[in-house]
C-alpha cells in the first residue's frame, strides 16, 4: 500500500492533484479541503494516501491530514459509501465537523453532501456513531455519551434544541466545555459561543 507521497506538486485540478515523486507523477483524488491546503504548483508537498484497487482500475486518494484519511476510511466502511462519495462528504465537512454531526445524530445535515440522500445519511450516522470516537476529536466523547444519559451535557443540548438551534450546532457548542459545569453554566457558555460565530 502507498502510505504517503512526498514530492513536488505538478498540477492541481478541482478534484485531484498530480504529485511527482522520484520522476513518477501520481494522480491523486482529493477533497476540496485537502486541495485548499496544498501549496502552489512547483512546491514541495506531503500527503497521506489510500490506495483503492478494484476490477475496473486503481485509484489513489490523498489527504492533508491523518484525521481526514481516517474519516475517509470510516466513511468507506459504511455499506453504500464508495471512495468518491466519501470524498464528496469530506469536501462538504472537515473531519471535526463531520464527527460532531455523526455524534449528535444530525443525519439531516449530512444530506447536504452531494450524492447523499436521507436514507444513506441515516445509515452513515447509525453505523459510525460508535466508531467516530476513533478520530480523537476534543469533546466528542461527551457528545456521544450525552446522547443516551441525563447528564448536564445532554440537558444543555436539549435546552439549545428548544431554543431553535440544530442538533449539530448544539452539540458543537457544548463539545469543548468542561463536563463538571452545571447545566445553566453550560447553556450560558454555549450561547456565548454560538453568538460569536
Secondary structure, DSSP 8 states (H G I E B T S, - for coil): ---EEEEEEEEE-SSEEEEEETTEEEEEEE-HHHHHHS--TTSEEEEEEEEEEETTEEEEEEESSHHHHHHHHHHHTSTT--HHHHHHHHHHS-HHHHHHHHHTT-HHHHTTSTT--HHHHHHHHHHHTTTGGGG--TTHHHHHHHTTS--HHHHHHHHHHHTT--HHHHHHHHHTS-TTS-HHHHHHHHHHHHHT-
